[in-house]
Amino acid sequence: MKQLSGKRSKRLFILKIDLPALLAFAFFAGLIFFYLIPGFEKVMMDRKREMIHEITSSAYSLLEYYHSLETRGTLVRDEAEEQARSAINTIRYGEERKDYLWITDMFPRMIVHPYRPDLNGKDLTDFRDSKGKTIFVEFVKAVSTTG
């Protein structure tokens, strides 16, 4: 009888102490994995989008500056375009300053790429990323539809 009572008290101990602790741990683990981490990831992606938007706006202002030099007659069109390409080519951002901007036209043709100068002037219609997607064609489609 004592042995039966001992097993029962051990089960009660597990139900009263271990089970609530295990449930609390599972709840907090679920909270972290299903709420906090996705929320943190969203905030980080939103910040990255905002940073890229600001950098793109700055680059656009730079291009407007060179265009104004051309329209005022300070530079001829070829000089303004070359200086604008050169300026965009040197822009780096990000923590390690490895992120960059490039310019393509609506064809799509690469105008300037800082890390792949072999692409400059090339038709990128058939250029595919590692997943087989024609990314530069997709960029042109996105710009065409959204302005």
N, C-alpha and C positions, 0 to 999 in steps of 0.2 A: 504494500500500500504506500509506503514511503517513497518507493521508486516511482510509482505512478504520479504521486503528488509532486515529486521533483521535476519530472518531465513537463508536467502542466505548468509549474511555476517558471520553468525555463522558457516555455512558449509564451507565457504572459509577459515575461521580461522582454522577449524579442518583439512582441507586438506593441508593448508600451514604450520602449526605448529605441530600439533599432529601426523599426518601421517608420515612425515619424521622422527620424533623422534621415533615413534613406529617401523618404518622400520629399523632405525639404531640399535635400541635395539635388534630386531629380528636377524639382521645380526651378531652383536657381540655375541649374545647368541648362534647362530648356529656355529660361528667360534670357540667358546670355546668348545661346546659339540661335534662337528664333526671333529675338527682339533687339537686343543691344548690338550685336555684330552687324546685322543688316542695316540697322539705323545708323551706325557709325560709318559703314560703307557708303550709304547714301549721302551722308554729310560730306565725306571725303570726295565723292564723285561730283557733288554740287560745287564744292570749292574748286576742284580741278576745272570744271566747265566755266566757272566764273573767271578763273585765272586765264584760261585760253581765250575767253571772250574779251577780256581787257587787253591781252597781248595782241589779239587780232585787231582790236580798235586802234591800238597804238601803231601797228604796222600800216593800217589803212590811213591814219593821219600822216604817216611818213610818206606814203605814196601820193597823198593829196599835196603834200609840200613840194615834191618833185614835179608834179603836174602843174602846180602854180608857177614854179620856176620856168617851165616851158611856156605856159600861156602868157607870162610877162615878157618873154623873150630873153630871159637871163641864160637859158640853156636851149639848145636845139633838142628836138624830140629824142634822137638817138642818145645824146648825152644824158638827158633826164632819165630815160629808161635804164641806161647802163648804171647810173649812180643809184637809182632806186633798187635795181637788182642786187647791186653790191651791198647796199645797206640792209636789205632783207636777208641776204646771204649770211650776214654776221650776227643776226639776232639769235641768242641762246637764252633759255630760261629753264626753270626747274631746279631742284635741289642740287643736282650735280652739273647743271648747265649743259645737259646733253639733249634737251628738247629743242626743237628748231621749227622754223617756218619754211615753206617752199611755195613757189608760184607755178600754177598751171593755167593754161587758157581754157576756153570752152570747147576746144577741139576734142579731146584733151591732149595737150602737148606740154611737156615740161619746159618752163621758162628758166627757172633756177632751182637747184636742189643743192644744199650745202654739203651733204655727205655722199651724194651720188652724182658728181658732175658729168659722168658718162651718160646720164639721162637727159641732160640739158639739150633742148631742141628736138627731142625724140617724141614720136607719136606713142602715146600711152594707152591707146584703145584696147590693145590686147594684153596689157600688163596685168598680171594676176597676183594676188597675195597668197599666203601659204595655204589658204582654204579654197583657192581657185576662183575667188571673186574678183571681177574687174573693178578694182577700187576707184580708179580715176574716172571711169565712166560713171560710177555711182556718185562720185563727188559732183560731176557736171550735172547729173540728174537732180541732185539735192539742191544745188545752187539755182538751177533753172526753175524748179517748182517753188522754192522759198524766197528767191531773190537775194 
